[in-house]
Amino acid sequence: MNRLFTIKTRSVLRRGAATSAIMLAAMAGPSWGQVEPGAPAGQEDASKAAEPAVADIVVTGSRITRSGFTAPTPTTVVGLADIQKAAPANIADFVNQMPQVSGSSTTRTGNNNTSTGTNGLNTLNLRSLGSNRTLVLLDGRRVVASAVNSAVDVNNLPSALVERVDIVTGGASAAYGSDAVAGVVNFVLQKKFTGIKGSLSGGITDRGDDDNMTGYLAFGTPFADGRGHVLFSVEGAYQAGINSINPSKRSWFNQTNLLSNPNYTPTNGQPQRIIASNVNYSNVAKGGVITTTGLANTQFGEDGVPMPFQLGSPISSPLMVGGNSWYEGDVNALDSELKRWAAFGRVSYDLTDDVTLIAEGSYGYSRTNNLSAYQRYQGNLTMSASNPFLDATIRDRAAQQGIGSFRYGYSTYDLGRPENEATRKTYRAVLGLEGTVFDDWRWDAYYQYGQTDTRSVLYNTTNVARFAEAIDAVRDANGRIVCRSTLAAPGNGCVPLNIFGHGVADPAAVAYVKGTAWQQLSLKQNVAAASISGEPFDLWAGPVSLAVGAEYRKEEVSGSGDDVSAVNGFYTGNFKGTNGSYDVKEAYAEIVVPLAENMPFLRSLELNAAGRYTDYSTSGSVETWKLGLSWKPINDLRLRGVLSRDIRAANLGELFTAGQTGAVDVLDPANGLASVRTTRVTIGNPQLRPEKADTVSVGAVYSPSWLPQFTTSIDYYSIKLKDAIASLGAQDLVDRCYRGEQALCSNVERDADGNITRIITRPVNVAELKTRGVDVEASFRQPLADIAANLGGTVTLRVLGSHIARRTTINGGVRTEAAGQNTGDAPKWRWFATLGYDDEKVSGLVTLRTISGGVYDNSWQSGVDIDDNRIKGAAYVDFAGVYRFQTGTSKQLELFGKIENLFDKAPPVVAAIGGASLQTNPTLYDTIGRAYRIGVRFRY
């Protein structure tokens, strides 16, 4: 098993001592909800321990297992007690509020994507560098991915048995391997939990929607006179989801879009782009609209009745301000429907006094479901003026004017909204041995198998060929309305479809033109690893510690899709079977060398170094390394610094994705910023090279002896990726090609007239990606009895902040800056602050979460490129409380509740591109509003 750094310490915990968590923070890095040294295994409130005890406190950040070692890599720790006080719907929601974590995928993001198969995942994204650069571990071991992009669905982890979460911010590839460019998130389990505990909670929003329930039950007990220990947990959750926006309930939605300014000229002083509300389609109507010829601006209403189509102003095709009301941004899902459950089991048994056998097994199931916007044809259908479904008066007008055909805009309102469903089943099994040899050398070895089976289904999507046949209606020799194709091929099954109006489509015709796109994938992971650590010899300042190990890992994906998707036959969906594999062989070593101890201005000085050799079957060998220094010039201050070379090789999706397609809206700067609806194709690139990151981290931890209740830290980081693997969005590709990145222009395909016909999104090695910033953290914990004898309880104030100063991509000589672009996932500042109160009966927690304001694009200037380039920030306040019933010393019963977004803060407007886009950024902002949660948990 992946051996983590273990500090064994002895501490007498007394009420009001309040210093043990701060001492550990000074040793291991900033601490959020740190588990107290000496806490009995599985104890949820370590401050109440009455007897001294000895326990292993595991702190991720190194593989060295020496008491007293202070790893130089910054680590934030989220303790179980703090997670429970905050009462999140799931543990991923809480971790995603940490400022260092930004841009993660949740059930509230990406719900308008119908072809990715990633809807409903709950993943983690450190530094907004991507979940594929964040290594997620369970007790120090890798976890099989839940999608081909290597993302781990945190919902599958046994949250009922999580003791705490360690967040290592900084390069950790030398210690833990590939994917740790941005850092590591390690979920540490209560491996010796004894007893039974459970929880049941439910919630609902202030609007009465998105109702949800979560529950778990966990059991642990020793056996065989304490030589063995067994753990088991089962948990489940349900959330109803929100499949559309009701503006009467969420008044922030007012159809705001980013439009090209039709009045702009390079010399008239007007901006190129404008932000406008009450935006509608100029070439699409609920029941369809004729857009060309002398019949233009004739729309069809209920039962096909023709009526005038009112144009708004200004018109920025295909959008306009005002006019005929038809817009689809309100039919985006705000939250996915989710059903999940998971089971976990663990058995450990001491075969001898020096050897322990460990076996683990888990199963996770999840199904997410949401509806997407209607599929639409923005004035690009060519319809015959003699179509028998066309109103007779319009046919007569066409005949009088000699019109044989016209262009037509149509939304599939009669055909219904597509429905996206993703089902995932994850299996994991571990068999390992660990023990000691040569008295104090620790070793371990394990084999792990993981598998995720996914099925992505898009129901009610349009079959392009059948739709084209069905709308081309004629009358046969008997005067019946049939498909034109049926005249040439009688019995072909085509059912004519009436698209002139709403409420007019024959259900049989709808069934004919609609279909189901699907994809089945199986992701498999095999891992075999062994390591040993100990102290080979002593130096003048103490023992030298050494850890060495080796690992073999194989990742593979296999799958298939439906026959129609194979030829891109659906309007959206078009999943493809993805197949491929790679394996990795690794060997590593880490050493800690004490350089000074108890000297003037050298209270301690330690060097931490690590190196890893990695051989990928797809891209060859690469080396990673780390050099770290930890220096305490005085007892109150510790300085730390790390230099590292980290790597990430392309994942299965980046290498082998076969070519998924979907529709996308973009603004084309090469064509007057016209809004274009085009096809996006996502494919892999087997020629990708591993990206290499040079990471610098320098910081200080201050724990003043004159104020032992307080500790603070500040850390500067800089990450520079060479050959960074980037999968750019469709709009990014169009914009950056226009700005001069010629290497990207092959991904934007145009016809002879210069119109965009297809955008290919494939991962590429860009020249360079740089990010730098600062993390700050502070905590203050004050027992009130120390202030006045008649007061009780403890007040705790904690503040965490993360600043992204730069997030720069350099490619083809073109520099693009993303930090502070709040259309993305890298705001300049994120803060997370809590004020808590705890005593024997009650706990209360007030949380403040903030996101700084930003811009649409750092290259734009207000009044020139856009009328207003600013995007507002947001501040959210949550309140949670716990009441503990007195049930005896060995039993615990708690009632808890939470109000999230207490003041019902609306999300800032982020103008949409295209009429089916949400007018805010759900990656950063809360789109749900005030929500309530209440529950009960017990333990005995």
Sequence and secondary structure as in RCSB ss.txt:
>XXXX:A:sequence
MNRLFTIKTRSVLRRGAATSAIMLAAMAGPSWGQVEPGAPAGQEDASKAAEPAVADIVVTGSRITRSGFTAPTPT
TVVGLADIQKAAPANIADFVNQMPQVSGSSTTRTGNNNTSTGTNGLNTLNLRSLGSNRTLVLLDGRRVVASAVNS
AVDVNNLPSALVERVDIVTGGASAAYGSDAVAGVVNFVLQKKFTGIKGSLSGGITDRGDDDNMTGYLAFGTPFAD
GRGHVLFSVEGAYQAGINSINPSKRSWFNQTNLLSNPNYTPTNGQPQRIIASNVNYSNVAKGGVITTTGLANTQF
GEDGVPMPFQLGSPISSPLMVGGNSWYEGDVNALDSELKRWAAFGRVSYDLTDDVTLIAEGSYGYSRTNNLSAYQ
RYQGNLTMSASNPFLDATIRDRAAQQGIGSFRYGYSTYDLGRPENEATRKTYRAVLGLEGTVFDDWRWDAYYQYG
QTDTRSVLYNTTNVARFAEAIDAVRDANGRIVCRSTLAAPGNGCVPLNIFGHGVADPAAVAYVKGTAWQQLSLKQ
NVAAASISGEPFDLWAGPVSLAVGAEYRKEEVSGSGDDVSAVNGFYTGNFKGTNGSYDVKEAYAEIVVPLAENMP
FLRSLELNAAGRYTDYSTSGSVETWKLGLSWKPINDLRLRGVLSRDIRAANLGELFTAGQTGAVDVLDPANGLAS
VRTTRVTIGNPQLRPEKADTVSVGAVYSPSWLPQFTTSIDYYSIKLKDAIASLGAQDLVDRCYRGEQALCSNVER
DADGNITRIITRPVNVAELKTRGVDVEASFRQPLADIAANLGGTVTLRVLGSHIARRTTINGGVRTEAAGQNTGD
APKWRWFATLGYDDEKVSGLVTLRTISGGVYDNSWQSGVDIDDNRIKGAAYVDFAGVYRFQTGTSKQLELFGKIE
NLFDKAPPVVAAIGGASLQTNPTLYDTIGRAYRIGVRFRY
>XXXX:A:secstr
    EEEEEEE   TT   HHHHHHHHHS  BS   TT  TT S GGG  S EEEEEEESS S   TT   SS E
EEEEHHHHHHH  SSHHHHHTTSTTB S   TTSSTT SSSS TT     BTTS GGGEEEEETTEE   SSTT 
   GGGS GGGEEEEEEEES  HHHH TT SSEEEEEEE TT  EEEEEEEEEEETTS S EEEEEEEEEEEETT
TTEEEEEEEEEEEE  B S  TTT TT    EEEE TT  TTS   SEEEESSEEESS  TT EE SSTTTTEEE
 BTT EEE    SSEETTEEESSS    GGGS SB EEEEEEEEEEEEEESSSSEEEEEEEEEEEEEEEEE    
EEEEEEEEETT TTS HHHHHHHHHHT  EEEEEEE TTT   EEEEEEEEEEEEEEEEEEETTTEEEEEEEEEE
EEEEEEEEEEEEBHHHHHHHHSEEE TTS EEEHHHHHSTTS       SSBS   HHHHHHHEEEEEEEEEEEE
EEEEEEEEEEEEEETTEEEEEEEEEEEEEEEEEEEE HHHHTT BSSB      EEEEEEEEEEEEEEEEEEEET
TEEEEEEEEEEEEEEETTTEEEEEEEEEEEEEEETTEEEEEEEEEEEE   HHHHH   EEEEEEEEEGGGTTEE
EEEEEEE   TT   EEEEEEEEEEEE  TT TTEEEEEEEEEEEEEEEEE   HHHHHHHHHHT HHHHTTEEE
 TTS EEEEEE  EEEEEEEEEEEEEEEEEEEEGGGT TT  SEEEEEEEEEEEEEEEEEETTEEEE TTBTTTT
  SEEEEEEEEEE SSEEEEEEEEEE  EES TT  BTTTBS  EE  EEEEEEEEEEEE   TT EEEEEEEEE
STT        BSSTTS SS TTTS  S SEEEEEEEEE 
